[in-house]
Amino acid sequence: MQFHKSFAPLATLFTTLLAAVTTPLPADEPAAPVTASAAQRFAAADVAEVPDFQKHIVPLLGKLGCNGRACHGSFQGRGGFRLSLFGYDFATDHDELYGRVDTETAAQSLILQKGLMEIQHEGGQRLKPGSWEHHLMLRWVQAGAPPRIPDPPALLKLEVTPAEILFTATGQQQPLTAIAVWSNGVREDVTALCRFQTNDDQIADITQHGLVTAAEPGDTHVVAFYDSAVVPVPVIRPVT
């Protein structure tokens, strides 16, 4: 394409803009693969992986109800054992837990014996023998019960799918999946480590595994909790 010399500056600008809009944009980098759920990775008893205190141990305590208001997360704690409410204080929680582990004889740790109801526990049984939760806690103790790592990656977001649920009949079900996205690029399926609740169980109920079931017509939210993330998922069941 040629231009009269009097329009040379304009031509240069036009050519530059044309090149800019016709140059293909770089493709988005593919998302990192998703690390399998802890429920899968710790299904066997002989796992070499060491659980992460922030990513796995504290969320599991929340999932099991240990750091809730009705248990050790209350202001006064329970039975001389106090955890931060839903795990906001990693240092304090580690100090409290470390006093109840036996790194030499991991299976004899008070935190495990009480959770398994091998000894009296006012809160009842929280761990089933041989479960992935049991294996995860046991492996952490066997590894020396390490605290939160220095300079840990930040949780960027919790991706919960589907982002909304539309039901058309009572009894319909929809499982949720939750992926934690960390600032170091790690993406992990944390569905099994999330706490779930419904804002109205007359419209939609949700299990501890994230399975949503439709009840009466209406709209509400089910909510996923993990680390610092709180993600509401709209649930709609039209009247007609």
C-alpha positions in Angstrom: 0.0 0.0 0.0 1.4 3.4 -1.0 0.5 6.9 0.2 1.2 10.5 -1.0 4.2 11.9 0.7 2.1 14.6 2.4 0.3 11.9 4.2 3.4 10.0 5.3 3.1 10.5 9.0 -0.5 9.4 8.9 0.4 6.5 6.7 3.0 5.4 9.3 0.4 5.5 12.1 -2.1 3.7 9.9 0.4 0.9 9.1 1.3 0.5 12.7 -2.3 0.3 13.9 -3.1 -2.2 11.0 -0.2 -4.4 12.0 -1.3 -4.3 15.7 -4.9 -5.4 14.9 -3.9 -8.1 12.4 -1.2 -9.7 14.5 -2.6 -12.7 16.3 -2.7 -12.4 20.0 -0.7 -15.0 22.0 -2.8 -17.9 23.1 -3.6 -18.1 26.8 -1.3 -20.5 28.7 -3.1 -23.7 29.4 -4.1 -24.1 33.1 -1.9 -26.4 35.2 -3.2 -29.9 35.6 -5.3 -30.5 38.7 -3.8 -32.5 41.5 -6.0 -35.3 42.6 -8.0 -35.1 45.7 -6.4 -35.9 49.1 -9.2 -38.5 49.4 -7.6 -40.4 46.5 -3.9 -39.7 47.4 -4.2 -40.8 51.0 -6.6 -43.8 50.4 -3.7 -46.2 51.0 -1.9 -46.4 54.3 1.7 -46.5 52.8 1.7 -43.0 51.2 5.0 -41.2 51.0 3.5 -37.8 50.5 3.6 -35.5 53.6 0.4 -33.5 54.1 0.6 -29.7 54.1 -0.4 -28.1 57.4 -2.3 -25.2 55.7 -3.7 -27.0 52.7 -4.7 -30.3 54.3 -4.5 -30.6 58.1 -6.3 -27.4 59.1 -9.0 -27.8 56.4 -9.5 -31.4 57.5 -10.0 -30.3 61.1 -12.6 -27.9 59.9 -14.3 -30.6 57.8 -14.4 -32.9 60.9 -15.9 -30.2 63.0 -12.9 -30.0 65.4 -12.3 -26.2 65.1 -16.0 -25.2 65.0 -17.8 -23.1 67.6 -19.4 -26.2 69.2 -16.0 -27.9 69.7 -12.4 -26.8 70.1 -12.9 -23.7 68.1 -15.0 -22.1 70.8 -13.6 -19.2 72.8 -12.9 -21.4 75.8 -11.9 -24.5 73.8 -13.0 -27.9 75.0 -11.3 -30.3 77.4 -8.2 -28.1 77.7 -7.7 -28.1 74.0 -8.4 -24.9 72.0 -8.1 -24.3 68.2 -8.6 -21.0 66.4 -12.1 -20.8 65.0 -12.1 -22.5 61.5 -8.3 -22.4 61.4 -7.4 -18.7 61.0 -4.3 -18.9 63.3 -1.9 -21.5 62.0 0.9 -20.9 64.5 -1.4 -21.3 67.5 -3.2 -24.3 66.1 0.1 -26.0 65.4 1.3 -25.4 68.9 -1.9 -26.8 70.3 -1.8 -29.9 68.1 1.9 -30.5 68.6 1.3 -31.0 72.3 -1.0 -33.9 71.4 1.2 -35.8 68.9 3.8 -38.5 69.4 6.2 -38.4 66.5 8.1 -41.4 67.8 5.0 -43.6 68.0 2.6 -41.8 65.8 -0.4 -44.1 66.3 -0.3 -43.4 70.0 -0.8 -39.7 69.4 -3.6 -38.3 71.5 -5.0 -36.4 68.5 -5.5 -39.7 66.7 -6.6 -41.8 69.7 -9.3 -39.4 70.6 -10.4 -38.9 67.0 -10.7 -42.7 66.6 -12.4 -43.1 70.0 -9.7 -45.4 71.1 -9.8 -43.4 74.3 -12.8 -41.4 75.6 -13.6 -38.3 73.5 -16.5 -36.0 74.4 -16.8 -35.0 70.8 -17.3 -38.6 69.7 -15.6 -40.5 66.9 -14.3 -38.2 64.2 -12.0 -40.5 62.3 -12.8 -44.0 60.9 -9.9 -46.5 61.2 -8.3 -47.0 57.8 -10.0 -44.0 56.2 -8.2 -41.5 54.0 -8.7 -38.9 56.8 -7.0 -41.3 59.3 -4.1 -42.0 56.9 -3.6 -38.2 56.2 -3.4 -37.3 59.9 -1.2 -40.3 60.7 1.2 -39.5 57.9 1.5 -35.9 59.1 2.4 -37.1 62.6 4.8 -39.7 61.2 6.6 -36.9 59.2 7.2 -35.0 62.4 4.0 -32.9 62.4 5.5 -30.1 60.4 4.0 -26.6 60.7 2.9 -24.2 58.0 5.7 -23.8 55.5 7.7 -20.5 55.5 6.5 -18.0 52.8 3.6 -20.2 51.7 1.8 -19.6 48.4 -1.4 -17.6 48.6 -4.8 -19.0 47.8 -5.8 -17.0 44.7 -9.3 -18.5 44.4 -11.5 -21.4 45.0 -13.2 -22.6 41.7 -16.5 -24.2 42.5 -18.4 -25.9 39.6 -21.0 -25.7 38.5 -21.2 -21.9 39.3 -25.0 -22.2 39.7 -27.5 -24.9 39.8 -31.0 -25.0 38.2 -33.3 -27.8 39.4 -36.6 -28.7 37.9 -37.9 -31.4 40.2 -37.7 -32.5 43.8 -34.9 -35.0 44.4 -32.7 -34.0 41.6 -29.0 -34.0 42.6 -25.9 -32.1 41.5 -22.4 -32.8 42.9 -20.0 -29.8 43.4 -16.3 -29.8 42.6 -13.9 -27.4 44.3 -10.4 -26.6 42.9 -8.0 -24.5 45.0 -5.8 -22.3 42.8 -2.5 -21.2 44.5 -0.1 -18.4 43.6 2.7 -20.9 42.7 0.5 -22.4 40.0 -0.7 -25.4 41.8 -4.3 -26.4 41.3 -5.7 -29.1 43.6 -9.0 -30.8 43.9 -10.0 -29.9 47.5 -13.7 -31.0 47.3 -13.1 -33.6 50.1 -11.5 -30.9 52.3 -14.2 -28.3 51.9 -16.9 -27.5 54.4 -20.4 -27.2 52.8 -23.6 -25.7 54.1 -26.9 -24.6 52.7 -28.7 -21.4 53.5 -32.1 -23.1 53.3 -32.4 -26.8 53.6 -36.1 -26.5 52.7 -35.0 -25.6 49.1 -31.7 -27.4 48.8 -29.7 -29.7 51.0 -26.0 -30.5 50.7 -23.9 -33.4 52.1 -20.5 -33.1 53.6 -19.2 -34.4 50.2 -20.8 -31.6 48.3 -23.8 -33.4 46.8 -26.7 -31.0 46.4 -30.3 -32.3 46.5 -33.4 -30.3 45.4 -36.3 -30.0 47.8 -39.1 -27.4 47.6 -39.3 -24.7 44.9 -37.5 -21.4 45.6 -34.0 -20.0 45.5 -31.1 -20.2 47.9 -27.4 -20.7 48.0 -25.1 -23.5 49.0 -21.7 -22.4 50.3 -18.2 -23.9 50.0 -15.6 -23.1 52.6 -11.8 -23.8 52.2 -8.9 -21.9 53.8 -9.7 -18.2 53.4 -12.2 -18.8 50.5 -16.0 -18.6 50.9 -17.9 -19.4 47.6 -21.7 -19.2 47.4 -23.4 -21.2 44.6 -26.9 -20.1 43.6 -29.5 -22.8 43.6 -32.8 -22.1 41.8 -35.9 -24.3 41.6 -38.7 -22.5 39.7 -42.2 -22.7 41.1 -43.5 -23.9 37.7 
